[in-house]
Amino acid sequence: MIEQTSTKTESDWALFIKKHKVAFAIFLAAAILAAAGAVYVFIWFVGNAQAIDLVPPALSIWSMGHMVTFLIHVIFWELVLIGIPVAVGGVIAWQWWKHLPDKDIYNLTGKPKKSSGAGGSIGPLLFIAFAIKVFVDGNWGVPVASWTVDYVVGSMVTILLWIAAIFAIPAIIGVVWWLHHETSKKP
């Protein structure tokens, strides 16, 4: 008995994209437009923020208040002008995918990828902690250019101590509880 082995020359993704090339082209164009739109909205907002005196034109006189206000406004306008249309497009694409009759014949799952990073959440958390430290110190409206290196480094060390305290106290409580639980077991 002779077994025939099929030699597959194209991947399942390539076959899927070939069959649905119009939808793939639309999704690709939408992704490119969304990325270009996000850059354009940012450039537009930077120009308008200076024109309406939301922020000073020279970075050397920006304060922490200017930075936080600027970031909040940028995030708002990016969400309104780019995020909402992208979310609507994502819902439309998901509905298209959900109602696709032949998606099960392709092996499109692939292997699950293991995450190797922290997800990028440490940077924003450190910025928020630094903003709180600057506010507590009373330097919220002071231009950033007037800060000394000693002040910035001292603030970072203080923030690291805050983080250590926030995580170390529950860890110590957990270790003490575990030790108490383990030593009170009867053999």
NORPE-V375523 format. One record per residue. RES is the residue in three letters. PHI is phi in whole degrees, -180 to 180 (* if undefined). PSI is psi in radians with two decimals (none if undefined). OMEGA is omega in whole degrees, 0 to 359 (* if undefined). Layout:
RES;PHI;PSI;OMEGA / RES;PHI;PSI;OMEGA
This chain:
MET;*;2.34;183 / ILE;-107;2.23;178 / GLU;-97;2.36;177 / GLN;-97;2.29;176 / THR;-110;2.26;179 / SER;-85;2.33;177 / THR;-98;1.92;182 / LYS;-86;2.14;182 / THR;-96;-0.37;181 / GLU;-121;2.59;178 / SER;-74;2.89;178 / ASP;-63;-0.64;178 / TRP;-64;-0.72;179 / ALA;-63;-0.74;178 / LEU;-65;-0.72;180 / PHE;-63;-0.79;181 / ILE;-66;-0.66;178 / LYS;-61;-0.75;182 / LYS;-71;-0.60;184 / HIS;-116;0.82;186 / LYS;-67;-0.54;179 / VAL;-67;-0.82;179 / ALA;-64;-0.72;179 / PHE;-62;-0.73;179 / ALA;-64;-0.69;179 / ILE;-65;-0.77;180 / PHE;-66;-0.69;179 / LEU;-65;-0.79;179 / ALA;-63;-0.70;179 / ALA;-64;-0.70;179 / ALA;-66;-0.72;179 / ILE;-66;-0.76;178 / LEU;-64;-0.67;179 / ALA;-65;-0.76;179 / ALA;-65;-0.79;179 / ALA;-65;-0.69;178 / GLY;-63;-0.67;179 / ALA;-64;-0.73;178 / VAL;-66;-0.76;180 / TYR;-63;-0.75;179 / VAL;-62;-0.69;179 / PHE;-63;-0.82;180 / ILE;-63;-0.74;178 / TRP;-60;-0.78;182 / PHE;-69;-0.68;180 / VAL;-60;-0.77;179 / GLY;-64;-0.76;180 / ASN;-70;-0.61;180 / ALA;-62;-0.64;177 / GLN;-76;-0.63;182 / ALA;-68;-0.61;181 / ILE;-96;0.19;179 / ASP;60;0.58;172 / LEU;-70;-0.64;178 / VAL;-135;2.66;177 / PRO;-71;2.64;181 / PRO;-70;-0.46;180 / ALA;-97;2.22;181 / LEU;-63;-0.44;184 / SER;-68;-0.30;180 / ILE;-109;0.18;175 / TRP;-70;2.46;173 / SER;-107;3.07;177 / MET;-64;-0.61;177 / GLY;-61;-0.72;177 / HIS;-63;-0.75;182 / MET;-63;-0.83;182 / VAL;-66;-0.76;178 / THR;-61;-0.77;179 / PHE;-61;-0.83;181 / LEU;-63;-0.72;179 / ILE;-63;-0.75;179 / HIS;-68;-0.70;178 / VAL;-62;-0.82;180 / ILE;-61;-0.74;179 / PHE;-60;-0.89;183 / TRP;-69;-0.60;176 / GLU;-65;-0.72;178 / LEU;-67;-0.75;183 / VAL;-68;-0.84;187 / LEU;-88;-0.43;182 / ILE;-119;-0.80;186 / GLY;-62;-0.78;181 / ILE;-65;-0.84;176 / PRO;-62;-0.63;178 / VAL;-66;-0.70;178 / ALA;-64;-0.72;177 / VAL;-63;-0.76;177 / GLY;-63;-0.64;177 / GLY;-65;-0.69;177 / VAL;-66;-0.74;178 / ILE;-62;-0.77;179 / ALA;-65;-0.69;179 / TRP;-65;-0.72;178 / GLN;-64;-0.68;176 / TRP;-61;-0.80;181 / TRP;-64;-0.71;182 / LYS;-64;-0.60;183 / HIS;-97;0.20;179 / LEU;-75;2.12;186 / PRO;-75;-0.47;187 / ASP;-108;0.27;184 / LYS;-68;-0.39;183 / ASP;-77;-0.29;181 / ILE;-80;-0.26;177 / TYR;-98;2.56;176 / ASN;-95;1.46;187 / LEU;-101;0.04;185 / THR;-72;-0.82;183 / GLY;72;-3.10;179 / LYS;-87;2.49;175 / PRO;-69;2.41;182 / LYS;-91;2.43;176 / LYS;-86;2.36;179 / SER;-77;2.30;181 / SER;-112;-0.07;182 / GLY;-114;3.07;180 / ALA;-86;0.00;179 / GLY;87;-0.01;177 / GLY;75;0.36;182 / SER;-90;-0.24;183 / ILE;-70;-0.74;181 / GLY;-58;-0.94;178 / PRO;-61;-0.63;178 / LEU;-66;-0.69;177 / LEU;-65;-0.66;178 / PHE;-64;-0.75;179 / ILE;-63;-0.75;178 / ALA;-64;-0.69;178 / PHE;-65;-0.70;178 / ALA;-63;-0.71;177 / ILE;-63;-0.76;180 / LYS;-62;-0.77;179 / VAL;-64;-0.71;179 / PHE;-64;-0.79;180 / VAL;-62;-0.65;180 / ASP;-74;-0.21;181 / GLY;84;0.31;181 / ASN;-102;0.39;185 / TRP;-64;-0.74;182 / GLY;-97;0.07;182 / VAL;-82;2.36;178 / PRO;-58;2.44;182 / VAL;-62;-0.55;181 / ALA;-64;-0.36;181 / SER;-87;-0.12;179 / TRP;-73;2.49;177 / THR;-90;2.84;177 / VAL;-64;-0.64;178 / ASP;-60;-0.71;179 / TYR;-65;-0.79;182 / VAL;-66;-0.80;180 / VAL;-66;-0.76;177 / GLY;-61;-0.65;177 / SER;-65;-0.72;179 / MET;-64;-0.72;178 / VAL;-65;-0.72;177 / THR;-62;-0.74;179 / ILE;-63;-0.74;178 / LEU;-63;-0.63;176 / LEU;-67;-0.67;175 / TRP;-60;-0.81;181 / ILE;-63;-0.75;178 / ALA;-61;-0.74;180 / ALA;-66;-0.71;182 / ILE;-64;-0.68;181 / PHE;-91;-0.50;184 / ALA;-75;-0.68;182 / ILE;-62;-0.88;177 / PRO;-64;-0.59;178 / ALA;-65;-0.73;178 / ILE;-65;-0.75;178 / ILE;-61;-0.76;179 / GLY;-64;-0.73;179 / VAL;-66;-0.75;179 / VAL;-63;-0.76;178 / TRP;-62;-0.78;181 / TRP;-64;-0.77;179 / LEU;-63;-0.75;178 / HIS;-62;-0.74;180 / HIS;-65;-0.72;181 / GLU;-72;-0.66;181 / THR;-78;-0.36;180 / SER;-90;0.02;176 / LYS;-68;2.47;177 / LYS;-95;2.34;182 / PRO;-73;none;*
